[in-house]
Every structure is written in structure tokens, then in C-alpha cells.
Amino acid sequence: MSKYDTKETVNINIGGLFTTLLAVAFIVLKLCHVIEWSWVWVLAPLWIPLAITLVILIIVLILKVIVS
């Protein structure tokens, strides 16, 4: 590959993009009074993946302590 090659690769995290767009859509719908959901559920696309990740991390750490 030459130093003049300008080809670049763009990596897109589809999962993160989807949850962000879903959260933005829910927020807009809530602010426009289209949906009457609680803010907890409007913001769910942001906190549910984080909660799942934390639960998996805790389980892995517990299993590591038990096995070792």
C-alpha cells in the first residue's frame, strides 16, 4: 500500500446507532404529545442495553470468583 493511497474505511456501530435513533424518536414523540409514556420508558433504549451489560458483567465476575 502506497503512502498516497487515500482509501479510508468507515466503521459504523449499527446497534448503537439504532438505539440512539430510537431514543431520539421516542423523545420527539413524547415532546410532541404523540405518546403518553413515562420518561422511564421513553429513555429505555438508552438504559436497557446498559443494564443488560452490567448484569452480564456482574454474572461473569461472580463466576470468575467462584471458579478461582
C-alpha positions in Angstrom: 0.0 0.0 0.0 1.5 3.3 -1.0 1.6 6.3 1.2 -0.6 8.2 -1.4 -3.5 5.7 -1.0 -6.4 7.8 0.4 -8.9 4.9 0.7 -10.4 5.0 4.2 -12.6 2.5 6.0 -15.7 3.7 7.9 -16.9 1.5 10.7 -20.5 2.1 11.9 -21.9 0.5 15.1 -25.3 -0.4 13.9 -26.6 -1.4 17.3 -25.6 1.9 18.9 -26.9 3.9 16.0 -30.3 2.0 16.2 -30.8 2.6 19.9 -29.7 6.2 19.6 -32.2 6.9 16.8 -34.9 5.0 18.6 -34.3 7.1 21.7 -34.4 10.3 19.7 -37.6 9.2 18.0 -39.3 8.4 21.4 -38.2 11.7 22.9 -39.6 13.7 19.9 -42.9 11.7 20.1 -43.1 12.4 23.8 -42.4 16.1 23.5 -45.0 16.4 20.7 -47.5 14.6 22.9 -48.0 11.8 20.4 -47.2 9.2 23.1 -48.1 9.5 26.8 -45.4 7.1 28.1 -43.5 7.7 31.3 -40.0 9.2 30.8 -38.5 5.9 32.1 -39.9 4.1 29.0 -39.1 6.9 26.6 -35.5 6.7 27.7 -35.5 2.9 27.8 -33.4 2.5 24.6 -30.6 4.2 26.4 -30.7 2.4 29.8 -31.8 -1.1 29.0 -28.6 -2.0 27.0 -26.5 -0.6 29.8 -28.5 -2.6 32.4 -28.1 -5.8 30.4 -24.4 -5.2 30.0 -24.0 -4.6 33.8 -25.9 -7.7 34.7 -23.8 -9.8 32.3 -20.6 -8.2 33.8 -21.7 -9.0 37.3 -22.5 -12.6 36.5 -19.1 -13.1 34.8 -17.3 -11.5 37.8 -19.2 -13.8 40.2 -18.4 -16.9 38.1 -14.8 -15.9 38.0 -14.6 -15.5 41.8 -16.4 -18.9 42.3 -14.2 -20.8 39.8 -10.9 -19.3 41.1 
